[in-house]
Amino acid sequence: MTKPLTVMLVAAEASGDQRGAELARALKKKLGGDVRFIGVGGARMAEEGIESPFDIAELSILGLWEGVRAYGRVKKRVAETAAMAQADRPDVAVLIDSWGFTVRMAKALRAIDPGILLVKYVGPQVWASRPGRAKVLAQAVDHLLAIHAFDAPYFEKEGLPTTFVGNGALAKDFSKADPRRLREAIGAHPDEPILLVLPGSRPAEIERVMPAFEDAVSRVKARHPELHVVIPAASTVTAAVKARAAGWPYRVHVIEDEGLKDDAMVAGTVALACSGTVTIELALAGVPMVVGYRIGKITHAILKHLILTPWITLFNIAAREFVAPELIQNDCTGPKLAAEIESRLNDPGLRRRQAEKQFAALDLMGRGGPDPADAAAKAILRLTAERN
C-alpha cells in the first residue's frame, strides 16, 4: 500500500487562505484519498480539513515598523509550524503569499530537512519594488508558482524555476451570484444604490484605513440617505469590523456568509476598497471602485523611495493608468474619498466606462485563462514526481 502524499500548506492572510483551500480541493480531486494535509491557514482551509495551530490574523502584519514589533510573535509561530513539519514530515511544503512569514518559514523548514521540496505560491512583487527579494527567494525555495505572466523573468534570472499558474482571483465565478437575493436580505429596493465598503483583511488595515473610510461613508450617506452601506467582511477581521460598524450612526450590513458576499459584489453600485486582491474580484463583478490605502508613516517614508510604479492596484498596473482612482496615505481622507464616491454615484456613464476599462485591464492580466488551482496542483504533482 503506497503512502499518501503529505502536503503542507502555509497561508498567513485571508487571500492566501482562499488560495490554500482551492489548492487543497484541486489536489483532492486528482488524488482522492492518496493525499493528506497539514499546515497553517484560516477558515477556508479549515473547511478542507486543515486545522491551523493558531489564528493567522496575528500574522497579518502591515508595514515595516509593525513587522519589527511583531518579530517575536512571528518567530514563535515559525518555530511552532516548523515543529509540526518535523513531526509529520511532509513531502512538499507550499508557502502561500505573505512574504515576511513564509520566507522565514522556508529557511526553518530547510534547516529541519534539506531534502523537503519547498514551493512558493505567489512571488513578491519585485517588478514594483524591492527587486532584491527575487534573489532571496531563489536561495530559499526550490520552485515558484507565479500568478502573473510577467513574473518569471525576474526570478528565473536569479536561478529560481518558475511556473505561471494564473491568478485565482481572475477565475472567480460570479455566474451564480444574485443581486436580488442581497437586496432582499438588506431590504433594498431595486432602484436604491448600494455602497460596498471593503476595508481590508488585516487587523492593521482596519486600524489604518477604517477611520478615513468611516468619514467618507458618513459624508456620502448624509447627502444620499437612500444609500445602503454593505461591508462584505473578510473572516480574519469580522469581529473588528462589526465592533466598529456597531458605532456608526446609520444602519450598516456586515456580510459574513460567503454566498451573500458574492451577491453583494454583483449588487454593488460603487465600492470603496482597501488595495488588495478584493479589487480584482470587484472588477470581475463589474463594480466601479475607489481605492484607498494607508500604512505607517515610517514605512511610507521608506517605501516611497523603493516603489518602481506609480500604481498599487494590479489592474491599474496592467493598464498603466489610473482606471480606478487611488487615494494613498495623506490623500486617503474622508473628504477626498467621498468626492470620488459621489462622482460615481451621480454619474451612471462614469460608472459604466470605469467598469468597462476594469474589464479590459483584467483581460491584460489573463482573465478567462485556465483554473489556477488546477494548474498549481498539476505543477506540484509534477515537481513531487520529479523529486521522487
Summary of the structure (lengths in Angstrom):
residues: 388
radius of gyration: 20.8
end to end distance: 16.8
largest distance: 68.7
contacts: 1342
relative contact order: 0.13
helix: 53%
strand: 15%
